[in-house]
Amino acid sequence: MDLSFLSMKPKNYDENPFIVIWEVTRACALKCLHCRAEAQYQADPRQLSFEEGKKLIDEIATMDNPLFVFTGGDPLMRPDLYELAKYAIEEKKLPVSMTPSATPKVTKKAIDQAKEVGLSRWAFSLDGSTAEIHDHFRGTKGSYDLTMKGIDYLQELNIPIQINTTVSRYNLDDLPLMAEKVKEMGAVLWSLFFLIPTGRGMEKDMITADEHEEVMKWLFTIQQEMPYGVKATEAPHYRRVALQEKKRMKLGEKQGNKRLDTLGRAPKGVNDGDGFIFISHIGDVYPSGFLPVKCGNVRETPLPEIYRQSPILRELRDKSLIKGKCGACEYKEICGGSRARAYAVTGDYLESDPYCAYVPKAFQ
């Protein structure tokens, strides 16, 4: 994990996000167990049009050029995807990456096209070191083989590979083998998503609070050993664990601060609505794809205005409003707990993250 945010001047997330995710379509051929979007086989006729997409890109470009990610559903199910990517990259100079689904649409030609328009990264989801584990999780037989074929194409075309893995009880014991597999394929980043029970994701599929803690400690060790970067999503407590592990291991200021991610890292921790913003296929704006509390719609209000003025987003960025254990925690400024998980489990996005095992000093 990159810890350089500790010594860098904090970025003002009240003004601009560090990362913007646009769900370009809900259409997808897969039926993943944990799907946040509850994706469907056909595109929603209400999805943002090409012209609306360009207008959205124009607005994003005014927000201090954040990282920009096309997601879905499956972005490749959108026929004008490469035109939108070309516009964002060539006209607006945005750093763009994409997270397609592993379907027959992932051809060498499709990846070559992505390289031609200048996509800076391609992220594939891999949720198991074997076809049995991955295909069960993705709800589609053959998904693992298609993923591996897509990764082979990326290696051939020399496009940086990011691997996304959702951590759940289905693959908890498989993570060490996954870490080796990510190394073998020469990925630049392993991004681990800690399951939020929203969409098709179920609370019964989540690992326990203590298991979260153990996985994060293990991840910090892996980060020291592996040639790729490690990043955690919906696990802001990883930043607290990293600090504690660094201290425990007596690592120096520069140790444990590997900077391998070609797209750069946030100068300070990103959380739902705090440095992170999500736009749905129909233009609804959410703090993240995992926190389904609507803050506005880009068809009615420009994205910069929603991001800066939404009462919900302003609450999420004000750490003094966090309740319970998270609110009393001495690490709340760098962590703050997953607001999406708090909302999914308690119905209140300002409540404590119920899957953090740490007991703050004030509670001891």
SVG drawing of the C-alpha trace seen along z (x, -y; Angstrom):
<svg xmlns="http://www.w3.org/2000/svg" viewBox="-36 -24 50 50">
<polyline fill="none" stroke="black" stroke-width="0.4" points="0.0,0.0 1.2,-3.5 1.5,-5.5 2.9,-8.7 -0.4,-10.5 1.1,-10.7 3.7,-13.3 2.0,-14.9 -0.1,-18.1 -3.7,-16.9 -5.9,-17.4 -9.1,-19.4 -11.8,-16.8 -14.4,-19.4 -13.8,-20.9 -12.8,-18.0 -12.8,-14.2 -9.7,-12.2 -11.6,-9.5 -14.8,-9.6 -16.6,-6.4 -19.2,-6.4 -21.4,-3.4 -21.8,-3.7 -24.4,-0.9 -26.2,1.6 -26.0,4.2 -23.9,7.3 -23.8,10.9 -22.7,12.2 -24.8,12.9 -22.2,12.2 -23.3,13.2 -22.1,9.9 -23.2,7.5 -23.6,4.0 -25.6,3.0 -27.8,6.0 -26.8,5.9 -29.3,6.9 -28.8,8.5 -30.1,5.5 -29.1,1.8 -31.6,-0.5 -33.2,-2.8 -32.9,-5.6 -29.0,-5.5 -27.1,-8.7 -26.8,-9.3 -23.5,-9.9 -24.0,-13.7 -24.9,-13.6 -21.8,-11.5 -19.6,-14.1 -21.2,-16.8 -20.5,-14.8 -16.9,-14.4 -16.6,-18.1 -17.7,-18.7 -15.4,-16.1 -12.4,-17.7 -13.1,-21.0 -12.6,-19.1 -8.8,-19.1 -8.6,-16.2 -9.5,-13.3 -8.9,-9.6 -11.8,-8.6 -13.1,-5.0 -15.7,-3.5 -17.6,-0.7 -20.9,1.1 -22.6,3.6 -20.1,4.3 -18.7,1.1 -18.1,3.1 -21.9,3.5 -22.0,-0.2 -21.4,-0.6 -20.0,-4.2 -17.6,-3.3 -14.4,-3.9 -15.6,-7.2 -16.4,-8.4 -12.9,-7.2 -11.2,-9.0 -13.1,-12.2 -12.1,-12.0 -8.5,-11.2 -7.7,-13.2 -9.9,-16.2 -10.1,-16.5 -6.7,-14.9 -8.3,-12.8 -6.5,-9.6 -9.0,-6.9 -9.3,-3.2 -12.0,-0.6 -13.4,2.4 -15.0,4.7 -16.6,8.1 -14.9,11.2 -17.2,12.2 -16.6,13.1 -16.6,9.3 -13.1,9.2 -11.3,9.9 -7.8,9.0 -9.4,6.5 -11.3,4.8 -8.2,4.5 -6.2,3.2 -8.8,0.6 -8.5,-0.4 -4.8,-0.8 -5.2,-2.9 -7.5,-5.4 -5.0,-5.6 -6.8,-3.9 -4.2,-3.9 -5.3,-0.7 -7.5,2.3 -8.9,3.8 -10.2,7.4 -12.1,9.0 -10.6,12.3 -12.2,13.8 -10.4,17.1 -7.2,18.8 -9.2,21.6 -12.1,21.7 -14.2,23.5 -14.0,20.6 -14.1,17.7 -17.0,19.1 -19.1,19.8 -18.6,16.2 -19.3,14.8 -22.4,17.0 -21.2,18.0 -19.3,21.1 -16.3,20.3 -15.8,16.8 -12.4,17.7 -11.1,19.0 -12.2,15.8 -10.6,13.7 -7.3,15.5 -7.5,15.1 -8.1,11.4 -5.1,11.1 -2.9,12.9 -4.0,10.3 -3.1,7.4 0.3,8.9 0.8,9.3 -0.1,5.7 1.8,4.4 -1.2,2.7 -0.9,2.3 -3.1,4.9 -5.1,4.2 -6.7,7.2 -9.9,6.5 -10.8,9.1 -13.9,9.1 -13.0,10.5 -15.8,12.8 -16.2,16.0 -16.0,17.9 -12.4,17.0 -11.0,16.0 -8.7,19.1 -7.7,18.7 -6.2,15.2 -2.6,16.4 -2.8,18.4 -4.5,15.3 -1.5,13.2 0.9,15.5 -1.3,15.6 -1.4,11.8 2.4,11.8 2.7,14.4 0.6,12.3 2.7,9.2 -0.1,6.9 0.8,3.4 -2.0,3.3 -4.1,5.8 -7.2,4.0 -9.2,5.8 -12.9,4.9 -14.3,5.8 -17.9,6.9 -20.7,4.5 -24.2,6.1 -25.9,4.1 -27.4,5.1 -26.9,8.8 -24.3,8.8 -25.5,10.5 -24.4,10.0 -24.0,13.8 -21.3,13.7 -19.2,11.3 -16.1,12.2 -16.2,11.3 -14.7,8.1 -11.8,10.1 -11.2,11.7 -11.2,8.2 -8.4,7.3 -6.4,10.4 -6.7,10.0 -5.5,6.4 -2.5,7.2 -1.6,10.0 -2.1,7.5 0.4,5.1 3.0,7.9 2.2,8.9 2.7,5.2 6.3,5.5 7.0,8.7 5.2,8.4 6.3,6.5 2.8,5.0 0.9,2.4 -1.9,3.3 -5.0,1.3 -8.1,1.8 -11.6,0.5 -14.4,0.1 -11.8,0.8 -10.5,-2.6 -9.4,-0.8 -6.6,0.6 -4.9,-2.8 -5.0,-2.4 -3.8,1.2 -0.9,0.1 0.2,-2.6 0.0,-0.1 1.9,2.6 4.5,0.2 5.1,-0.8 5.1,2.8 7.6,3.8 9.7,0.7 9.8,-0.3 11.4,-3.6 9.7,-6.6 10.3,-5.5 9.8,-1.8 6.4,-0.4 5.7,-3.3 6.2,-1.5 4.9,-3.6 4.2,-1.2 0.8,-2.2 1.2,-3.9 -1.9,-6.0 -0.7,-7.5 -2.3,-7.3 -4.5,-9.6 -2.4,-12.0 -4.8,-11.2 -7.4,-8.5 -10.5,-8.4 -13.9,-7.4 -17.5,-7.3 -18.3,-10.8 -15.0,-12.1 -12.7,-12.1 -14.8,-9.5 -18.0,-10.0 -20.1,-7.7 -22.5,-8.5 -25.1,-5.8 -26.2,-4.8 -29.1,-7.2 -27.1,-10.1 -27.9,-9.7 -25.0,-10.7 -24.0,-8.7 -21.2,-8.9 -20.0,-5.5 -21.6,-2.7 -21.9,-0.8 -23.7,-3.7 -27.1,-4.0 -28.1,-7.4 -28.9,-9.8 -27.3,-13.2 -28.6,-14.6 -28.7,-13.9 -26.3,-15.2 -29.2,-15.8 -30.6,-18.4 -27.5,-19.8 -23.8,-19.9 -21.6,-17.3 -19.2,-19.9 -22.2,-21.6 -23.6,-18.3 -20.2,-17.2 -19.5,-20.5 -23.0,-21.4 -25.0,-18.2 -25.9,-18.1 -25.3,-14.3 -21.8,-14.6 -21.0,-17.5 -22.0,-15.4 -19.9,-12.5 -16.9,-14.8 -17.3,-16.1 -15.6,-13.5 -17.0,-15.3 -20.5,-13.9 -19.5,-10.2 -21.2,-8.4 -20.3,-5.7 -17.0,-3.9 -15.8,-5.3 -16.6,-8.9 -14.5,-8.3 -11.6,-6.7 -8.2,-8.4 -7.8,-7.3 -11.0,-8.7 -9.3,-11.5 -7.3,-8.9 -10.0,-6.2 -13.5,-7.2 -14.8,-3.6 -16.7,-2.4 -19.7,-4.7 -21.3,-2.3 -21.0,0.7 -22.4,-1.4 -25.4,-2.3 -25.9,1.2 -25.9,2.8 -27.4,0.1 -29.4,-2.1 -27.3,-5.2 -24.3,-6.3 -22.9,-8.2 -22.9,-5.2 -19.9,-3.1 -18.5,-0.6 -19.8,2.6 -17.0,4.7 -14.1,3.0 -12.6,5.0 -10.5,2.1 -11.4,0.7 -10.5,-3.1 -8.5,-4.3 -11.5,-6.2 -13.5,-3.0 -10.8,-0.8"/>
</svg>
